[in-house]
Structures are given as C-alpha cells and as structure tokens.
Amino acid sequence: MKKWMCVALLASSTLAWAQADFPNKPVKLLVPYAPGGSTDVLARALAKHLATELKQPVVVENKPGANTRIAATAAARSPADGYTLFMASNASMVLNPLLYKNLSYSTQDLTVTNILVEAPLVLVTNPATQIKTLAQLQAYNKANPGKLNYASVGLGNPLQLATEMIKTRLKIDATHVPFNGSAPALQGLMANDTQLMLDVVGTSLPHIRAGKLVALATTGTQRSAYLPDTPTVAESGWPGFQAATWFGVAVPAATPPAVKSTLQQAIDAVMRKREFNATVISQFLAPKQPQTAEQLQRFLQQDSAKWRKVIQDNQIALDN
C-alpha cells in the first residue's frame, strides 16, 4: 500500500514539476489556413512575439482544408500539455458544430484561451446597380423582384451566414451564388453577375478605393477605422445588428490549469505589444483587448446563440 502511495506521490510531484517548468521545449501553433493569407500573417506575428514571452520557439504549422476541420481535429487530439496551440475562429469553435452532422472533433475538447482579433466585414455592391445605401438596396429589391444575387465563398462560410442575417433584418430576397474563393467571387460581383457580397474589409478595400466596388455598410458595433465614411448596418436603421469573424487561440481542454494560465498571460502580453498590433492593423484586422476566462465563455455563448438562430432559420446543414 505504501509502495503505491509513493508511486502516486512521485507521479504527482513529477507532473507538478513539469507544469512549473513549462515550457521547456518548442511550442507548435496549428493554423487551419494556407500560408500567405492574413490569418497566417497573424499567426506568424503571434508566434514571433510569443516565443519571446515563453522563451521557447513557437513553430507555425499550416493545416488548411475542410473549413478548418483538419487543423481543429489535430489540435483536439493532441496531448494536453500546452505544447500544441490552435489558431481558433468562429468557424471552428462556433459554426462547424452547428453546421455539420458528424464532426471529426468536439469543441468540448478545446478551450479558447484568448481572442486576438476581429475581421471587420463590409457589404459591397458594384457601380452598375447604382445602389449606395441600404435603403436604396431595399428599394432596388422591391423594384427588381428575383433579380438580386449575392456572392459568397461557399455555403456555411461565416460571410455567407452573415449575409443571411442581413437579408432577414432588411427583409430582402437575394439568391445565393457560391464561388470557389474570394477572388472569383469579387470578379463576379464587379462584372455584375452578382449584385451583393459581404466581405472582409481588407479584401474589398482596394476595389472600393479604385471605384470598382461601392461600400454600403459595415457590420460592426462601430464604424471601421478603414472605412470611416461608411455607416454600420445598425446606424443605417437596424439597431443592434452586429456580425464579425474572429480569430484566437485554443488549447486541448484537458491542459492543466497552470499551463493554460501561463499561455493565456503570455498571449495577453503579446496582445498589448505595439509592434504586434501594428501587424494586425496592416492586415486590416481589429485588435481585441485581453479578456478573462469568464468573459471569453460569455462571448462564445452569445456568439453561438446568434449563429444558431441564423442556421436554424435558414435550415442550413452540411455534409462532411
């Protein structure tokens, strides 16, 4: 009996020592997108500054595909020791569980430790429609029944779901036309094959500045710093409207609390760095302030409730 107690005490003390010594080897950051995009740039900036805070290398590993499910599954199945981080988003942590009948991972197996940024969204049209405001969009829809089409990068994508939110609130009818990627979707919009698209600000902004697209409204709680003259949906006559995509960090849920706390505090420190936020802004993303675990949990619950209603109202379900 005493022998087993000694073994248990030894194991417990070894675990405590390992946690106190964390980290003592490189940390891996799984990113569910291909290299080169804004999320990858964000991840590499985080890795650079986080390595300084943790005093260990932080290595970015890209695992794109399947609407973030490949990377999310790998993260959920990783050892819960703090050495595998996941670049989480509302796609992986909120939308996928609501959209897919058979998901290869459970969000219960992952814990969000930090939300780094939001990606501001803008509703755009092309000059040929002569639409410049949401009120004019409603008038166009009424005068041209069945002729309004909207582009997206795929069914169940956060931007497509947010467009459905706009349709419901504005009481307009528009047919969904999915494209294989943002570039062809924008080309179709500029050619007037479609008349609307909700896009991340950073992608559409060069076309807006060139006069090839018209910004109708942004979807945040306040005007975007990148489009200060463009009103929000809320201030255009639909109070309370808000939609955004977000990106953060998650770890396997069984990661020891002390290790989670170390990671959260280190990432919070990165989020306060001027150089990190300069990189965030250069990618047309909006930096977030550090939040407590309770604040994060409340935010995720509210985000899930909002998107669940959109998905249920539009009867959207995806096959694996």
C-alpha positions as CSV (number, residue, x, y, z in Angstrom):
1,M,0.0,0.0,0.0
2,K,2.8,2.3,1.0
3,K,4.6,1.5,-2.3
4,W,1.5,2.6,-4.4
5,M,1.3,5.8,-2.3
6,C,4.9,6.5,-3.0
7,V,4.4,5.9,-6.7
8,A,1.3,8.2,-6.7
9,L,3.1,10.9,-4.9
10,L,6.1,10.6,-7.2
11,A,3.8,10.9,-10.3
12,S,2.0,13.9,-8.8
13,S,5.3,15.7,-7.9
14,T,6.7,14.9,-11.4
15,L,3.5,16.4,-13.0
16,A,3.7,19.5,-10.8
17,W,7.4,19.9,-11.6
18,A,6.7,19.6,-15.4
19,Q,3.9,22.2,-15.1
20,A,6.2,24.6,-13.1
21,D,8.9,24.1,-15.7
22,F,6.6,24.8,-18.6
23,P,7.6,25.4,-21.3
24,N,10.9,23.6,-21.7
25,K,10.7,22.8,-25.4
26,P,9.3,24.3,-28.6
27,V,5.6,25.1,-28.9
28,K,3.6,24.3,-32.0
29,L,0.8,26.6,-33.4
30,L,-1.6,24.8,-35.8
31,V,-3.1,27.2,-38.4
32,P,-6.2,26.0,-40.4
33,Y,-5.3,28.1,-43.4
34,A,-2.7,28.1,-46.2
35,P,0.5,30.2,-45.9
36,G,0.4,33.8,-47.1
37,G,-3.1,34.9,-46.0
38,S,-4.0,37.4,-43.3
39,T,-4.6,34.7,-40.8
40,D,-1.3,33.1,-41.5
41,V,0.4,36.5,-41.1
42,L,-1.4,37.0,-37.8
43,A,-0.3,33.5,-36.6
44,R,3.4,34.2,-37.5
45,A,3.3,37.5,-35.8
46,L,1.9,35.8,-32.7
47,A,4.5,33.1,-32.9
48,K,7.3,35.6,-33.1
49,H,6.3,37.6,-30.0
50,L,5.0,34.6,-28.0
51,A,8.4,32.9,-28.4
52,T,9.9,36.0,-26.7
53,E,7.4,35.7,-23.8
54,L,7.8,32.0,-23.4
55,K,11.5,31.9,-24.1
56,Q,11.0,29.0,-26.4
57,P,10.5,28.7,-30.2
58,V,6.9,28.8,-31.4
59,V,6.6,26.9,-34.7
60,V,3.7,27.6,-37.1
61,E,2.3,24.5,-38.8
62,N,-0.3,25.1,-41.6
63,K,-3.0,22.5,-41.9
64,P,-5.5,24.0,-44.3
65,G,-8.7,22.5,-45.6
66,A,-12.2,21.2,-44.7
67,N,-13.4,24.5,-43.4
68,T,-10.8,24.4,-40.5
69,R,-11.7,20.9,-39.5
70,I,-8.4,19.3,-40.3
71,A,-6.4,21.5,-38.0
72,A,-9.1,21.6,-35.3
73,T,-9.2,17.8,-35.2
74,A,-5.4,17.6,-35.0
75,A,-5.5,20.1,-32.1
76,A,-8.3,18.4,-30.2
77,R,-6.4,15.0,-30.4
78,S,-3.0,16.5,-29.4
79,P,-1.5,15.8,-26.0
80,A,-3.0,18.2,-23.4
81,D,0.4,19.5,-22.3
82,G,0.4,23.1,-23.6
83,Y,2.8,22.4,-26.4
84,T,0.1,22.4,-29.1
85,L,-1.9,25.6,-29.8
86,F,-4.6,26.1,-32.3
87,M,-5.5,29.2,-34.2
88,A,-9.2,29.1,-33.5
89,S,-12.0,31.1,-35.1
90,N,-15.8,31.3,-35.0
91,A,-15.7,28.9,-38.0
92,S,-14.1,26.2,-35.9
93,M,-15.4,26.9,-32.4
94,V,-19.0,28.1,-33.2
95,L,-20.2,27.4,-36.7
96,N,-18.8,23.9,-37.5
97,P,-20.6,22.3,-34.6
98,L,-23.9,23.9,-35.7
99,L,-23.5,23.1,-39.4
100,Y,-22.0,19.5,-39.6
101,K,-24.0,16.5,-38.6
102,N,-20.9,14.4,-38.0
103,L,-17.9,16.5,-36.8
104,S,-14.5,14.9,-36.5
105,Y,-13.8,16.8,-33.3
106,S,-15.7,18.3,-30.4
107,T,-15.4,21.8,-29.2
108,Q,-15.7,20.4,-25.7
109,D,-12.1,19.0,-26.3
110,L,-10.8,22.5,-27.0
111,T,-10.7,25.6,-24.7
112,V,-10.3,29.2,-26.1
113,T,-7.7,31.0,-24.1
114,N,-7.6,34.3,-26.0
115,I,-9.5,36.1,-28.8
116,L,-6.9,38.1,-30.7
117,V,-8.7,40.0,-33.4
118,E,-12.0,40.6,-35.2
119,A,-12.1,40.8,-39.0
120,P,-14.3,43.8,-39.9
121,L,-16.9,43.0,-42.6
122,V,-18.4,45.2,-45.3
123,L,-21.4,44.8,-47.6
124,V,-20.4,45.8,-51.1
125,T,-22.1,46.2,-54.5
126,N,-20.9,47.3,-57.9
127,P,-21.4,50.7,-59.5
128,A,-23.7,49.3,-62.2
129,T,-26.5,48.8,-59.6
130,Q,-26.4,52.5,-58.6
131,I,-27.1,51.4,-55.0
132,K,-25.3,53.5,-52.4
133,T,-27.2,52.8,-49.2
134,L,-29.1,50.1,-47.5
135,A,-32.4,52.0,-48.1
136,Q,-31.6,52.0,-51.8
137,L,-30.8,48.3,-51.6
138,Q,-34.3,47.7,-50.2
139,A,-35.8,49.9,-53.0
140,Y,-33.8,48.0,-55.7
141,N,-35.0,44.7,-54.3
142,K,-38.6,45.8,-54.4
143,A,-38.4,47.2,-58.0
144,N,-36.5,44.2,-59.3
145,P,-38.0,41.1,-57.7
146,G,-36.0,37.9,-58.2
147,K,-33.1,39.8,-59.8
148,L,-30.8,40.3,-56.8
149,N,-28.0,37.8,-56.3
150,Y,-25.3,37.7,-53.7
151,A,-21.8,36.1,-53.9
152,S,-20.0,34.1,-51.2
153,V,-17.0,31.8,-50.9
154,G,-19.2,28.8,-50.0
155,L,-22.3,27.5,-48.2
156,G,-21.8,27.7,-44.4
157,N,-19.0,30.2,-44.6
158,P,-19.2,32.9,-41.9
159,L,-19.6,35.6,-44.5
160,Q,-22.5,33.7,-46.2
161,L,-24.3,33.2,-42.9
162,A,-23.8,36.9,-42.0
163,T,-25.3,37.8,-45.4
164,E,-28.4,35.7,-44.5
165,M,-28.6,37.8,-41.3
166,I,-28.6,41.0,-43.3
167,K,-31.3,39.6,-45.7
168,T,-33.5,38.7,-42.7
169,R,-33.1,42.1,-41.0
170,L,-33.6,44.1,-44.2
171,K,-36.3,41.8,-45.5
172,I,-34.8,41.5,-48.9
173,D,-34.7,38.5,-51.2
174,A,-31.4,37.6,-52.8
175,T,-30.2,34.3,-54.4
176,H,-27.0,32.8,-53.1
177,V,-24.3,32.2,-55.7
178,P,-21.3,30.4,-54.2
179,F,-17.8,30.8,-55.7
180,N,-14.6,28.8,-55.1
181,G,-12.7,31.6,-53.4
182,S,-12.8,35.3,-52.7
183,A,-11.1,36.4,-55.9
184,P,-13.6,34.8,-58.4
185,A,-16.5,35.9,-56.1
186,L,-15.3,39.5,-56.3
187,Q,-14.7,39.3,-60.1
188,G,-18.3,38.1,-60.5
189,L,-19.5,41.0,-58.4
190,M,-17.6,43.5,-60.4
191,A,-18.9,42.0,-63.6
192,N,-22.5,42.4,-62.2
193,D,-23.1,38.7,-62.4
194,T,-24.0,39.2,-58.7
195,Q,-25.1,42.4,-57.0
196,L,-24.0,41.9,-53.4
197,M,-21.3,40.4,-51.3
198,L,-20.3,40.6,-47.7
199,D,-16.5,40.5,-47.5
200,V,-13.7,41.1,-45.1
201,V,-12.7,44.8,-45.3
202,G,-9.1,44.0,-46.2
203,T,-10.0,42.1,-49.4
204,S,-12.6,44.6,-50.8
205,L,-10.9,47.8,-49.7
206,P,-8.5,48.1,-52.7
207,H,-11.5,47.7,-55.1
208,I,-13.6,50.2,-53.1
209,R,-10.8,52.8,-53.3
210,A,-10.4,52.2,-57.0
211,G,-14.1,52.8,-57.5
212,K,-14.8,49.3,-58.7
213,L,-17.0,48.5,-55.7
214,V,-19.3,50.5,-53.5
215,A,-19.4,50.1,-49.7
216,L,-22.9,50.1,-48.4
217,A,-22.4,49.3,-44.7
218,T,-20.1,47.6,-42.3
219,T,-21.3,45.1,-39.7
220,G,-19.5,46.1,-36.5
221,T,-20.8,47.9,-33.5
222,Q,-19.0,51.0,-34.6
223,R,-17.6,52.3,-37.9
224,S,-14.5,50.6,-39.3
225,A,-11.3,52.7,-39.0
226,Y,-10.6,51.6,-42.6
227,L,-13.9,52.9,-43.9
228,P,-14.7,55.8,-41.6
229,D,-17.3,57.3,-44.1
230,T,-19.2,54.1,-44.4
231,P,-22.1,53.7,-41.8
232,T,-22.7,50.5,-39.9
233,V,-25.9,48.4,-40.6
234,A,-27.0,49.4,-37.1
235,E,-26.8,53.1,-37.6
236,S,-28.4,52.7,-41.1
237,G,-31.7,51.9,-39.5
238,W,-31.3,48.4,-38.0
239,P,-30.3,48.9,-34.3
240,G,-28.4,46.1,-32.6
241,F,-27.2,44.5,-35.8
242,Q,-23.6,43.1,-35.4
243,A,-21.7,40.4,-37.3
244,A,-18.0,39.6,-37.4
245,T,-15.5,36.9,-37.7
246,W,-12.9,36.4,-35.0
247,F,-9.6,34.6,-34.5
248,G,-8.0,33.5,-31.3
249,V,-6.0,30.7,-29.6
250,A,-7.3,27.4,-28.2
251,V,-5.6,24.5,-26.4
252,P,-6.8,21.0,-25.7
253,A,-9.4,21.2,-22.9
254,A,-7.6,18.9,-20.5
255,T,-4.5,21.1,-20.5
256,P,-3.5,21.7,-16.8
257,P,-4.9,25.0,-15.4
258,A,-1.4,26.3,-14.5
259,V,-0.2,25.7,-18.1
260,K,-3.4,27.3,-19.5
261,S,-2.8,30.3,-17.3
262,T,0.8,30.6,-18.3
263,L,-0.2,30.6,-22.0
264,Q,-3.1,33.0,-21.6
265,Q,-0.9,35.5,-19.7
266,A,1.9,35.3,-22.3
267,I,-0.6,35.8,-25.2
268,D,-2.2,38.7,-23.3
269,A,1.2,40.3,-23.1
270,V,1.7,39.9,-26.8
271,M,-1.8,41.4,-27.4
272,R,-0.6,44.6,-25.6
273,K,2.5,45.0,-27.8
274,R,2.5,47.9,-30.2
275,E,4.5,46.0,-32.8
276,F,2.1,43.1,-32.8
277,N,-0.9,45.4,-33.1
278,A,0.8,47.2,-36.0
279,T,1.0,43.9,-37.8
280,V,-2.7,43.2,-37.0
281,I,-3.7,46.6,-38.4
282,S,-1.6,46.1,-41.5
283,Q,-3.8,43.1,-42.3
284,F,-7.0,45.2,-41.8
285,L,-7.9,43.3,-38.7
286,A,-9.2,44.9,-35.5
287,P,-7.1,44.1,-32.3
288,K,-9.1,42.9,-29.3
289,Q,-8.3,43.6,-25.6
290,P,-7.4,40.7,-23.4
291,Q,-10.3,39.0,-21.6
292,T,-10.8,36.8,-18.6
293,A,-11.9,33.2,-19.0
294,E,-15.4,34.1,-17.8
295,Q,-15.6,36.9,-20.4
296,L,-14.5,34.6,-23.1
297,Q,-17.0,31.9,-22.1
298,R,-19.8,34.5,-22.1
299,F,-18.8,35.8,-25.5
300,L,-18.7,32.3,-27.0
301,Q,-22.2,31.5,-25.6
302,Q,-23.6,34.7,-27.1
303,D,-21.9,34.1,-30.5
304,S,-23.2,30.6,-30.6
305,A,-26.8,31.6,-29.8
306,K,-26.7,34.3,-32.5
307,W,-25.4,32.0,-35.3
308,R,-27.6,29.1,-34.2
309,K,-30.7,31.2,-34.9
310,V,-29.3,32.1,-38.4
311,I,-28.6,28.5,-39.3
312,Q,-31.9,27.2,-38.0
313,D,-33.9,29.9,-39.6
314,N,-32.3,29.2,-43.0
315,Q,-32.3,25.4,-42.5
316,I,-28.6,25.1,-43.3
317,A,-26.8,21.8,-42.8
318,L,-23.6,20.5,-44.3
319,D,-22.3,17.0,-45.1
320,N,-18.9,16.0,-44.0
